[in-house]
């Protein structure tokens, strides 16, 4: 008979523990859902900022590539002019008229 009482006591303790856990989890689930919603909003905001930064980086890259192309064109033009100037410097001096 003592063993039967121990079984009921153990079953009662387990039942109380299960009911207590369920009651706590029900309260926590609304707070949990609220926290998840807050985290999702935060993640969305961070994602939007990262997307904006990525777009700005793409624009900066495009501007840099355009500047490099312009610089290459200017360097080509300088090289052409340098060749022309060097040719003029090597030309014989103009002849003075007789007379």
Gaussian input, Z-matrix of N, CA and C with variables (Angstrom, degrees):
# hf/3-21g

backbone

0 1
 N
 C     1     B1
 C     2     B2     1     A1
 N     3     B3     2     A2     1     D1
 C     4     B4     3     A3     2     D2
 C     5     B5     4     A4     3     D3
 N     6     B6     5     A5     4     D4
 C     7     B7     6     A6     5     D5
 C     8     B8     7     A7     6     D6
 N     9     B9     8     A8     7     D7
 C    10    B10     9     A9     8     D8
 C    11    B11    10    A10     9     D9
 N    12    B12    11    A11    10    D10
 C    13    B13    12    A12    11    D11
 C    14    B14    13    A13    12    D12
 N    15    B15    14    A14    13    D13
 C    16    B16    15    A15    14    D14
 C    17    B17    16    A16    15    D15
 N    18    B18    17    A17    16    D16
 C    19    B19    18    A18    17    D17
 C    20    B20    19    A19    18    D18
 N    21    B21    20    A20    19    D19
 C    22    B22    21    A21    20    D20
 C    23    B23    22    A22    21    D21
 N    24    B24    23    A23    22    D22
 C    25    B25    24    A24    23    D23
 C    26    B26    25    A25    24    D24
 N    27    B27    26    A26    25    D25
 C    28    B28    27    A27    26    D26
 C    29    B29    28    A28    27    D27
 N    30    B30    29    A29    28    D28
 C    31    B31    30    A30    29    D29
 C    32    B32    31    A31    30    D30
 N    33    B33    32    A32    31    D31
 C    34    B34    33    A33    32    D32
 C    35    B35    34    A34    33    D33
 N    36    B36    35    A35    34    D34
 C    37    B37    36    A36    35    D35
 C    38    B38    37    A37    36    D36
 N    39    B39    38    A38    37    D37
 C    40    B40    39    A39    38    D38
 C    41    B41    40    A40    39    D39
 N    42    B42    41    A41    40    D40
 C    43    B43    42    A42    41    D41
 C    44    B44    43    A43    42    D42
 N    45    B45    44    A44    43    D43
 C    46    B46    45    A45    44    D44
 C    47    B47    46    A46    45    D45
 N    48    B48    47    A47    46    D46
 C    49    B49    48    A48    47    D47
 C    50    B50    49    A49    48    D48
 N    51    B51    50    A50    49    D49
 C    52    B52    51    A51    50    D50
 C    53    B53    52    A52    51    D51
 N    54    B54    53    A53    52    D52
 C    55    B55    54    A54    53    D53
 C    56    B56    55    A55    54    D54
 N    57    B57    56    A56    55    D55
 C    58    B58    57    A57    56    D56
 C    59    B59    58    A58    57    D57
 N    60    B60    59    A59    58    D58
 C    61    B61    60    A60    59    D59
 C    62    B62    61    A61    60    D60
 N    63    B63    62    A62    61    D61
 C    64    B64    63    A63    62    D62
 C    65    B65    64    A64    63    D63
 N    66    B66    65    A65    64    D64
 C    67    B67    66    A66    65    D65
 C    68    B68    67    A67    66    D66
 N    69    B69    68    A68    67    D67
 C    70    B70    69    A69    68    D68
 C    71    B71    70    A70    69    D69
 N    72    B72    71    A71    70    D70
 C    73    B73    72    A72    71    D71
 C    74    B74    73    A73    72    D72
 N    75    B75    74    A74    73    D73
 C    76    B76    75    A75    74    D74
 C    77    B77    76    A76    75    D75
 N    78    B78    77    A77    76    D76
 C    79    B79    78    A78    77    D77
 C    80    B80    79    A79    78    D78
 N    81    B81    80    A80    79    D79
 C    82    B82    81    A81    80    D80
 C    83    B83    82    A82    81    D81
 N    84    B84    83    A83    82    D82
 C    85    B85    84    A84    83    D83
 C    86    B86    85    A85    84    D84
 N    87    B87    86    A86    85    D85
 C    88    B88    87    A87    86    D86
 C    89    B89    88    A88    87    D87
 N    90    B90    89    A89    88    D88
 C    91    B91    90    A90    89    D89
 C    92    B92    91    A91    90    D90
 N    93    B93    92    A92    91    D91
 C    94    B94    93    A93    92    D92
 C    95    B95    94    A94    93    D93
 N    96    B96    95    A95    94    D94
 C    97    B97    96    A96    95    D95
 C    98    B98    97    A97    96    D96
 N    99    B99    98    A98    97    D97
 C   100   B100    99    A99    98    D98
 C   101   B101   100   A100    99    D99
 N   102   B102   101   A101   100   D100
 C   103   B103   102   A102   101   D101
 C   104   B104   103   A103   102   D102
 N   105   B105   104   A104   103   D103
 C   106   B106   105   A105   104   D104
 C   107   B107   106   A106   105   D105
 N   108   B108   107   A107   106   D106
 C   109   B109   108   A108   107   D107
 C   110   B110   109   A109   108   D108
 N   111   B111   110   A110   109   D109
 C   112   B112   111   A111   110   D110
 C   113   B113   112   A112   111   D111
 N   114   B114   113   A113   112   D112
 C   115   B115   114   A114   113   D113
 C   116   B116   115   A115   114   D114
 N   117   B117   116   A116   115   D115
 C   118   B118   117   A117   116   D116
 C   119   B119   118   A118   117   D117
 N   120   B120   119   A119   118   D118
 C   121   B121   120   A120   119   D119
 C   122   B122   121   A121   120   D120
 N   123   B123   122   A122   121   D121
 C   124   B124   123   A123   122   D122
 C   125   B125   124   A124   123   D123
 N   126   B126   125   A125   124   D124
 C   127   B127   126   A126   125   D125
 C   128   B128   127   A127   126   D126
 N   129   B129   128   A128   127   D127
 C   130   B130   129   A129   128   D128
 C   131   B131   130   A130   129   D129
 N   132   B132   131   A131   130   D130
 C   133   B133   132   A132   131   D131
 C   134   B134   133   A133   132   D132
 N   135   B135   134   A134   133   D133
 C   136   B136   135   A135   134   D134
 C   137   B137   136   A136   135   D135
 N   138   B138   137   A137   136   D136
 C   139   B139   138   A138   137   D137
 C   140   B140   139   A139   138   D138
 N   141   B141   140   A140   139   D139
 C   142   B142   141   A141   140   D140
 C   143   B143   142   A142   141   D141
 N   144   B144   143   A143   142   D142
 C   145   B145   144   A144   143   D143
 C   146   B146   145   A145   144   D144
 N   147   B147   146   A146   145   D145
 C   148   B148   147   A147   146   D146
 C   149   B149   148   A148   147   D147
 N   150   B150   149   A149   148   D148
 C   151   B151   150   A150   149   D149
 C   152   B152   151   A151   150   D150
 N   153   B153   152   A152   151   D151
 C   154   B154   153   A153   152   D152
 C   155   B155   154   A154   153   D153
 N   156   B156   155   A155   154   D154
 C   157   B157   156   A156   155   D155
 C   158   B158   157   A157   156   D156
 N   159   B159   158   A158   157   D157
 C   160   B160   159   A159   158   D158
 C   161   B161   160   A160   159   D159
 N   162   B162   161   A161   160   D160
 C   163   B163   162   A162   161   D161
 C   164   B164   163   A163   162   D162
 N   165   B165   164   A164   163   D163
 C   166   B166   165   A165   164   D164
 C   167   B167   166   A166   165   D165
 N   168   B168   167   A167   166   D166
 C   169   B169   168   A168   167   D167
 C   170   B170   169   A169   168   D168
 N   171   B171   170   A170   169   D169
 C   172   B172   171   A171   170   D170
 C   173   B173   172   A172   171   D171
 N   174   B174   173   A173   172   D172
 C   175   B175   174   A174   173   D173
 C   176   B176   175   A175   174   D174
 N   177   B177   176   A176   175   D175
 C   178   B178   177   A177   176   D176
 C   179   B179   178   A178   177   D177
 N   180   B180   179   A179   178   D178
 C   181   B181   180   A180   179   D179
 C   182   B182   181   A181   180   D180
 N   183   B183   182   A182   181   D181
 C   184   B184   183   A183   182   D182
 C   185   B185   184   A184   183   D183
 N   186   B186   185   A185   184   D184
 C   187   B187   186   A186   185   D185
 C   188   B188   187   A187   186   D186
 N   189   B189   188   A188   187   D187
 C   190   B190   189   A189   188   D188
 C   191   B191   190   A190   189   D189
 N   192   B192   191   A191   190   D190
 C   193   B193   192   A192   191   D191
 C   194   B194   193   A193   192   D192
 N   195   B195   194   A194   193   D193
 C   196   B196   195   A195   194   D194
 C   197   B197   196   A196   195   D195
 N   198   B198   197   A197   196   D196
 C   199   B199   198   A198   197   D197
 C   200   B200   199   A199   198   D198
 N   201   B201   200   A200   199   D199
 C   202   B202   201   A201   200   D200
 C   203   B203   202   A202   201   D201
 N   204   B204   203   A203   202   D202
 C   205   B205   204   A204   203   D203
 C   206   B206   205   A205   204   D204
 N   207   B207   206   A206   205   D205
 C   208   B208   207   A207   206   D206
 C   209   B209   208   A208   207   D207
 N   210   B210   209   A209   208   D208
 C   211   B211   210   A210   209   D209
 C   212   B212   211   A211   210   D210
 N   213   B213   212   A212   211   D211
 C   214   B214   213   A213   212   D212
 C   215   B215   214   A214   213   D213
 N   216   B216   215   A215   214   D214
 C   217   B217   216   A216   215   D215
 C   218   B218   217   A217   216   D216
 N   219   B219   218   A218   217   D217
 C   220   B220   219   A219   218   D218
 C   221   B221   220   A220   219   D219
 N   222   B222   221   A221   220   D220
 C   223   B223   222   A222   221   D221
 C   224   B224   223   A223   222   D222
 N   225   B225   224   A224   223   D223
 C   226   B226   225   A225   224   D224
 C   227   B227   226   A226   225   D225
 N   228   B228   227   A227   226   D226
 C   229   B229   228   A228   227   D227
 C   230   B230   229   A229   228   D228
 N   231   B231   230   A230   229   D229
 C   232   B232   231   A231   230   D230
 C   233   B233   232   A232   231   D231
 N   234   B234   233   A233   232   D232
 C   235   B235   234   A234   233   D233
 C   236   B236   235   A235   234   D234
 N   237   B237   236   A236   235   D235
 C   238   B238   237   A237   236   D236
 C   239   B239   238   A238   237   D237
 N   240   B240   239   A239   238   D238
 C   241   B241   240   A240   239   D239
 C   242   B242   241   A241   240   D240
 N   243   B243   242   A242   241   D241
 C   244   B244   243   A243   242   D242
 C   245   B245   244   A244   243   D243
 N   246   B246   245   A245   244   D244
 C   247   B247   246   A246   245   D245
 C   248   B248   247   A247   246   D246
 N   249   B249   248   A248   247   D247
 C   250   B250   249   A249   248   D248
 C   251   B251   250   A250   249   D249
 N   252   B252   251   A251   250   D250
 C   253   B253   252   A252   251   D251
 C   254   B254   253   A253   252   D252
 N   255   B255   254   A254   253   D253
 C   256   B256   255   A255   254   D254
 C   257   B257   256   A256   255   D255
 N   258   B258   257   A257   256   D256
 C   259   B259   258   A258   257   D257
 C   260   B260   259   A259   258   D258
 N   261   B261   260   A260   259   D259
 C   262   B262   261   A261   260   D260
 C   263   B263   262   A262   261   D261
 N   264   B264   263   A263   262   D262
 C   265   B265   264   A264   263   D263
 C   266   B266   265   A265   264   D264
 N   267   B267   266   A266   265   D265
 C   268   B268   267   A267   266   D266
 C   269   B269   268   A268   267   D267
 N   270   B270   269   A269   268   D268
 C   271   B271   270   A270   269   D269
 C   272   B272   271   A271   270   D270
 N   273   B273   272   A272   271   D271
 C   274   B274   273   A273   272   D272
 C   275   B275   274   A274   273   D273
 N   276   B276   275   A275   274   D274
 C   277   B277   276   A276   275   D275
 C   278   B278   277   A277   276   D276
 N   279   B279   278   A278   277   D277
 C   280   B280   279   A279   278   D278
 C   281   B281   280   A280   279   D279
 N   282   B282   281   A281   280   D280
 C   283   B283   282   A282   281   D281
 C   284   B284   283   A283   282   D282
 N   285   B285   284   A284   283   D283
 C   286   B286   285   A285   284   D284
 C   287   B287   286   A286   285   D285
 N   288   B288   287   A287   286   D286
 C   289   B289   288   A288   287   D287
 C   290   B290   289   A289   288   D288
 N   291   B291   290   A290   289   D289
 C   292   B292   291   A291   290   D290
 C   293   B293   292   A292   291   D291
 N   294   B294   293   A293   292   D292
 C   295   B295   294   A294   293   D293
 C   296   B296   295   A295   294   D294

   B1=1.4281
   B2=1.5179
   B3=1.2944
   B4=1.4494
   B5=1.5251
   B6=1.3257
   B7=1.4665
   B8=1.5256
   B9=1.3180
   B10=1.4572
   B11=1.5272
   B12=1.3252
   B13=1.4597
   B14=1.5286
   B15=1.3388
   B16=1.4615
   B17=1.5296
   B18=1.3130
   B19=1.4654
   B20=1.5085
   B21=1.3498
   B22=1.4545
   B23=1.5224
   B24=1.3166
   B25=1.4634
   B26=1.5295
   B27=1.3104
   B28=1.4756
   B29=1.5204
   B30=1.3508
   B31=1.4568
   B32=1.5355
   B33=1.3101
   B34=1.4627
   B35=1.5261
   B36=1.3264
   B37=1.4640
   B38=1.5287
   B39=1.3188
   B40=1.4654
   B41=1.5256
   B42=1.3195
   B43=1.4604
   B44=1.5174
   B45=1.3214
   B46=1.4659
   B47=1.5327
   B48=1.3178
   B49=1.4645
   B50=1.5308
   B51=1.3215
   B52=1.4618
   B53=1.5281
   B54=1.3346
   B55=1.4619
   B56=1.5271
   B57=1.3006
   B58=1.4666
   B59=1.5225
   B60=1.3053
   B61=1.4642
   B62=1.5151
   B63=1.3137
   B64=1.4614
   B65=1.5248
   B66=1.3107
   B67=1.4620
   B68=1.5314
   B69=1.3211
   B70=1.4587
   B71=1.5217
   B72=1.3119
   B73=1.4648
   B74=1.5270
   B75=1.2997
   B76=1.4642
   B77=1.5258
   B78=1.3105
   B79=1.4630
   B80=1.5263
   B81=1.2933
   B82=1.4577
   B83=1.5165
   B84=1.3183
   B85=1.4618
   B86=1.5273
   B87=1.3200
   B88=1.4624
   B89=1.5227
   B90=1.3207
   B91=1.4610
   B92=1.5297
   B93=1.3168
   B94=1.4616
   B95=1.5251
   B96=1.3223
   B97=1.4662
   B98=1.5258
   B99=1.3224
   B100=1.4623
   B101=1.5295
   B102=1.3172
   B103=1.4700
   B104=1.5320
   B105=1.3310
   B106=1.4654
   B107=1.5278
   B108=1.3265
   B109=1.4678
   B110=1.5332
   B111=1.3375
   B112=1.4622
   B113=1.5175
   B114=1.3223
   B115=1.4666
   B116=1.5282
   B117=1.3197
   B118=1.4665
   B119=1.5257
   B120=1.3372
   B121=1.4702
   B122=1.5257
   B123=1.3291
   B124=1.4664
   B125=1.5334
   B126=1.3083
   B127=1.4736
   B128=1.5204
   B129=1.3215
   B130=1.4701
   B131=1.5234
   B132=1.3253
   B133=1.4704
   B134=1.5239
   B135=1.3180
   B136=1.4653
   B137=1.5256
   B138=1.3218
   B139=1.4643
   B140=1.5275
   B141=1.3286
   B142=1.4721
   B143=1.5284
   B144=1.3308
   B145=1.4700
   B146=1.5243
   B147=1.3184
   B148=1.4665
   B149=1.5265
   B150=1.3230
   B151=1.4654
   B152=1.5209
   B153=1.3268
   B154=1.4684
   B155=1.5283
   B156=1.3180
   B157=1.4670
   B158=1.5197
   B159=1.3228
   B160=1.4668
   B161=1.5244
   B162=1.3300
   B163=1.4652
   B164=1.5301
   B165=1.3379
   B166=1.4637
   B167=1.5235
   B168=1.3143
   B169=1.4645
   B170=1.5255
   B171=1.3264
   B172=1.4673
   B173=1.5222
   B174=1.3398
   B175=1.4634
   B176=1.5247
   B177=1.3212
   B178=1.4609
   B179=1.5293
   B180=1.3119
   B181=1.4572
   B182=1.5182
   B183=1.3281
   B184=1.4614
   B185=1.5262
   B186=1.3191
   B187=1.4605
   B188=1.5252
   B189=1.3184
   B190=1.4587
   B191=1.5244
   B192=1.3263
   B193=1.4667
   B194=1.5263
   B195=1.3235
   B196=1.4617
   B197=1.5309
   B198=1.3226
   B199=1.4653
   B200=1.5231
   B201=1.3160
   B202=1.4646
   B203=1.5221
   B204=1.3266
   B205=1.4638
   B206=1.5240
   B207=1.3296
   B208=1.4625
   B209=1.5224
   B210=1.3139
   B211=1.4596
   B212=1.5263
   B213=1.3261
   B214=1.4626
   B215=1.5269
   B216=1.3448
   B217=1.4682
   B218=1.5244
   B219=1.3225
   B220=1.4682
   B221=1.5270
   B222=1.3251
   B223=1.4649
   B224=1.5294
   B225=1.3171
   B226=1.4708
   B227=1.5288
   B228=1.3087
   B229=1.4726
   B230=1.5281
   B231=1.3156
   B232=1.4700
   B233=1.5194
   B234=1.3195
   B235=1.4654
   B236=1.5285
   B237=1.3364
   B238=1.4624
   B239=1.5269
   B240=1.3160
   B241=1.4648
   B242=1.5235
   B243=1.3230
   B244=1.4642
   B245=1.5220
   B246=1.3233
   B247=1.4643
   B248=1.5249
   B249=1.3156
   B250=1.4728
   B251=1.5222
   B252=1.3171
   B253=1.4641
   B254=1.5236
   B255=1.3047
   B256=1.4643
   B257=1.5324
   B258=1.3177
   B259=1.4682
   B260=1.5073
   B261=1.3077
   B262=1.4629
   B263=1.5231
   B264=1.3264
   B265=1.4604
   B266=1.5284
   B267=1.3189
   B268=1.4532
   B269=1.5415
   B270=1.2937
   B271=1.4613
   B272=1.5201
   B273=1.3172
   B274=1.4716
   B275=1.5296
   B276=1.3064
   B277=1.4635
   B278=1.5295
   B279=1.2911
   B280=1.4491
   B281=1.5379
   B282=1.2734
   B283=1.4520
   B284=1.5200
   B285=1.2818
   B286=1.4674
   B287=1.5316
   B288=1.2894
   B289=1.4757
   B290=1.5370
   B291=1.3146
   B292=1.4580
   B293=1.5181
   B294=1.1597
   B295=1.4110
   B296=1.3999
   A1=111.88
   A2=116.95
   A3=120.72
   A4=109.28
   A5=117.30
   A6=120.25
   A7=110.96
   A8=118.19
   A9=121.15
   A10=109.25
   A11=118.17
   A12=121.93
   A13=110.74
   A14=117.15
   A15=120.67
   A16=110.29
   A17=116.38
   A18=120.61
   A19=111.24
   A20=116.44
   A21=119.75
   A22=111.65
   A23=117.00
   A24=121.00
   A25=109.38
   A26=117.06
   A27=120.89
   A28=110.94
   A29=115.85
   A30=120.63
   A31=110.24
   A32=116.96
   A33=120.64
   A34=110.69
   A35=117.15
   A36=120.97
   A37=109.91
   A38=117.14
   A39=121.00
   A40=110.40
   A41=116.68
   A42=120.61
   A43=111.85
   A44=116.42
   A45=120.99
   A46=109.88
   A47=116.59
   A48=120.06
   A49=110.72
   A50=117.58
   A51=121.14
   A52=110.27
   A53=117.27
   A54=120.11
   A55=111.97
   A56=117.06
   A57=120.66
   A58=111.05
   A59=116.24
   A60=120.05
   A61=111.96
   A62=116.90
   A63=120.09
   A64=111.68
   A65=116.60
   A66=118.45
   A67=110.96
   A68=117.18
   A69=119.93
   A70=111.12
   A71=116.84
   A72=118.93
   A73=111.12
   A74=117.66
   A75=120.20
   A76=109.98
   A77=118.16
   A78=120.98
   A79=110.38
   A80=115.30
   A81=119.13
   A82=111.55
   A83=117.90
   A84=118.85
   A85=111.32
   A86=118.95
   A87=119.25
   A88=109.51
   A89=117.87
   A90=120.96
   A91=109.60
   A92=115.82
   A93=120.82
   A94=110.14
   A95=117.09
   A96=120.59
   A97=110.67
   A98=116.15
   A99=120.62
   A100=110.43
   A101=117.00
   A102=121.34
   A103=111.00
   A104=116.55
   A105=120.42
   A106=109.59
   A107=117.68
   A108=121.26
   A109=110.59
   A110=117.25
   A111=121.05
   A112=111.11
   A113=116.42
   A114=120.35
   A115=110.71
   A116=117.00
   A117=119.96
   A118=111.17
   A119=116.94
   A120=120.49
   A121=110.28
   A122=115.26
   A123=120.04
   A124=110.27
   A125=116.96
   A126=121.32
   A127=110.43
   A128=117.00
   A129=120.27
   A130=111.06
   A131=116.98
   A132=120.67
   A133=110.81
   A134=116.49
   A135=120.12
   A136=110.20
   A137=116.74
   A138=120.85
   A139=110.60
   A140=117.08
   A141=120.45
   A142=110.67
   A143=117.05
   A144=119.88
   A145=111.04
   A146=117.37
   A147=120.42
   A148=110.67
   A149=116.91
   A150=120.50
   A151=110.53
   A152=117.19
   A153=121.12
   A154=110.50
   A155=117.49
   A156=120.79
   A157=110.72
   A158=117.05
   A159=121.10
   A160=110.82
   A161=116.81
   A162=120.20
   A163=111.06
   A164=116.71
   A165=120.06
   A166=110.42
   A167=116.75
   A168=119.92
   A169=110.99
   A170=117.29
   A171=120.53
   A172=111.02
   A173=116.97
   A174=120.69
   A175=110.74
   A176=116.91
   A177=120.44
   A178=110.42
   A179=117.24
   A180=120.85
   A181=110.87
   A182=117.09
   A183=120.68
   A184=110.98
   A185=117.36
   A186=120.98
   A187=110.78
   A188=117.24
   A189=121.29
   A190=110.90
   A191=116.56
   A192=119.60
   A193=110.73
   A194=117.59
   A195=120.90
   A196=110.31
   A197=117.61
   A198=121.00
   A199=110.89
   A200=117.58
   A201=120.37
   A202=111.02
   A203=116.99
   A204=120.45
   A205=110.43
   A206=117.14
   A207=120.87
   A208=110.36
   A209=116.78
   A210=120.94
   A211=110.75
   A212=117.47
   A213=120.53
   A214=110.68
   A215=116.66
   A216=119.57
   A217=111.28
   A218=117.14
   A219=121.41
   A220=109.88
   A221=117.30
   A222=120.29
   A223=110.92
   A224=117.29
   A225=120.20
   A226=110.45
   A227=116.30
   A228=120.93
   A229=110.29
   A230=118.04
   A231=121.95
   A232=109.92
   A233=117.27
   A234=120.30
   A235=110.92
   A236=117.00
   A237=121.30
   A238=110.86
   A239=116.47
   A240=120.21
   A241=111.63
   A242=117.05
   A243=120.47
   A244=110.26
   A245=116.69
   A246=120.65
   A247=110.54
   A248=117.20
   A249=121.57
   A250=110.91
   A251=117.35
   A252=121.65
   A253=110.05
   A254=117.52
   A255=120.65
   A256=110.37
   A257=117.51
   A258=120.58
   A259=111.32
   A260=117.09
   A261=120.12
   A262=112.04
   A263=115.85
   A264=119.09
   A265=111.12
   A266=117.34
   A267=121.34
   A268=112.26
   A269=118.58
   A270=121.43
   A271=110.13
   A272=115.94
   A273=117.36
   A274=110.04
   A275=115.71
   A276=117.87
   A277=110.40
   A278=117.06
   A279=119.32
   A280=110.66
   A281=114.65
   A282=119.54
   A283=109.68
   A284=114.59
   A285=117.96
   A286=109.50
   A287=117.77
   A288=120.35
   A289=111.80
   A290=115.51
   A291=119.42
   A292=108.92
   A293=113.78
   A294=112.10
   A295=121.78
   D1=-34.08
   D2=178.26
   D3=-64.81
   D4=-38.18
   D5=179.79
   D6=-67.17
   D7=-33.65
   D8=178.18
   D9=-66.52
   D10=-41.70
   D11=178.10
   D12=-63.60
   D13=-39.52
   D14=178.76
   D15=-64.13
   D16=-37.47
   D17=178.71
   D18=-64.96
   D19=-43.07
   D20=177.88
   D21=-66.88
   D22=-38.57
   D23=179.16
   D24=-64.83
   D25=-44.71
   D26=178.85
   D27=-63.31
   D28=-41.03
   D29=178.56
   D30=-66.60
   D31=-39.04
   D32=179.12
   D33=-66.57
   D34=-41.86
   D35=178.65
   D36=-63.99
   D37=-42.56
   D38=178.89
   D39=-64.45
   D40=-40.70
   D41=178.69
   D42=-63.34
   D43=-43.64
   D44=178.44
   D45=-63.27
   D46=-41.65
   D47=179.84
   D48=-63.98
   D49=-42.41
   D50=179.79
   D51=-65.47
   D52=-46.01
   D53=178.67
   D54=-63.46
   D55=-39.60
   D56=177.85
   D57=-64.54
   D58=-42.50
   D59=178.26
   D60=-64.01
   D61=-42.00
   D62=178.58
   D63=-65.70
   D64=-39.23
   D65=-179.51
   D66=-68.28
   D67=-36.68
   D68=177.69
   D69=-70.56
   D70=-37.23
   D71=-178.73
   D72=-69.92
   D73=-30.33
   D74=178.27
   D75=-66.99
   D76=-39.57
   D77=178.30
   D78=-70.88
   D79=-37.80
   D80=-177.72
   D81=-72.09
   D82=-26.63
   D83=-175.51
   D84=-67.21
   D85=-34.81
   D86=178.49
   D87=-69.59
   D88=-40.61
   D89=176.76
   D90=-66.29
   D91=-38.73
   D92=178.85
   D93=-62.59
   D94=-45.29
   D95=179.03
   D96=-62.17
   D97=-40.15
   D98=178.42
   D99=-63.65
   D100=-44.09
   D101=179.76
   D102=-64.68
   D103=-39.82
   D104=177.96
   D105=-63.23
   D106=-41.91
   D107=178.23
   D108=-62.10
   D109=-41.59
   D110=177.17
   D111=-62.30
   D112=-43.33
   D113=-179.61
   D114=-65.86
   D115=-38.72
   D116=178.16
   D117=-63.90
   D118=-39.54
   D119=176.71
   D120=-63.62
   D121=-43.19
   D122=179.86
   D123=-63.33
   D124=-44.14
   D125=179.01
   D126=-62.60
   D127=-40.83
   D128=178.48
   D129=-63.24
   D130=-41.29
   D131=179.28
   D132=-65.08
   D133=-43.14
   D134=179.16
   D135=-65.42
   D136=-39.80
   D137=178.48
   D138=-63.11
   D139=-40.78
   D140=178.80
   D141=-63.99
   D142=-41.93
   D143=178.11
   D144=-65.89
   D145=-39.00
   D146=178.61
   D147=-65.58
   D148=-39.29
   D149=177.96
   D150=-64.54
   D151=-42.62
   D152=178.26
   D153=-63.36
   D154=-41.61
   D155=178.65
   D156=-65.33
   D157=-38.02
   D158=177.97
   D159=-64.22
   D160=-40.79
   D161=178.31
   D162=-65.40
   D163=-40.83
   D164=178.01
   D165=-64.43
   D166=-39.28
   D167=178.09
   D168=-64.52
   D169=-39.15
   D170=176.58
   D171=-63.34
   D172=-41.48
   D173=178.07
   D174=-64.15
   D175=-41.64
   D176=179.10
   D177=-64.94
   D178=-38.63
   D179=177.81
   D180=-64.21
   D181=-42.96
   D182=177.92
   D183=-62.61
   D184=-43.10
   D185=178.43
   D186=-63.56
   D187=-40.25
   D188=178.54
   D189=-64.04
   D190=-43.55
   D191=179.38
   D192=-64.23
   D193=-39.55
   D194=177.42
   D195=-64.36
   D196=-41.03
   D197=178.78
   D198=-65.54
   D199=-38.22
   D200=177.52
   D201=-64.88
   D202=-40.52
   D203=178.58
   D204=-64.70
   D205=-42.66
   D206=178.30
   D207=-64.13
   D208=-40.75
   D209=178.49
   D210=-62.99
   D211=-39.91
   D212=178.09
   D213=-63.93
   D214=-40.55
   D215=177.97
   D216=-63.97
   D217=-42.27
   D218=178.86
   D219=-63.80
   D220=-42.70
   D221=179.50
   D222=-63.32
   D223=-39.40
   D224=176.59
   D225=-62.00
   D226=-42.79
   D227=-179.99
   D228=-65.06
   D229=-41.41
   D230=177.87
   D231=-63.05
   D232=-42.51
   D233=178.20
   D234=-60.85
   D235=-42.35
   D236=178.49
   D237=-62.69
   D238=-45.62
   D239=179.71
   D240=-66.60
   D241=-36.92
   D242=178.16
   D243=-62.24
   D244=-42.14
   D245=177.68
   D246=-62.06
   D247=-42.94
   D248=179.10
   D249=-63.88
   D250=-45.46
   D251=179.99
   D252=-63.64
   D253=-43.24
   D254=179.36
   D255=-62.02
   D256=-38.81
   D257=177.72
   D258=-65.53
   D259=-38.74
   D260=178.47
   D261=-68.72
   D262=-35.42
   D263=179.62
   D264=-68.64
   D265=-31.48
   D266=-178.49
   D267=-84.02
   D268=-11.94
   D269=-179.13
   D270=-65.96
   D271=149.22
   D272=178.44
   D273=-64.52
   D274=151.79
   D275=-179.66
   D276=-64.56
   D277=150.81
   D278=-179.01
   D279=-62.82
   D280=146.08
   D281=-179.15
   D282=-79.79
   D283=141.93
   D284=177.66
   D285=-88.82
   D286=143.59
   D287=-178.35
   D288=-68.00
   D289=147.88
   D290=177.67
   D291=-86.12
   D292=143.69
   D293=168.67
   D294=128.08

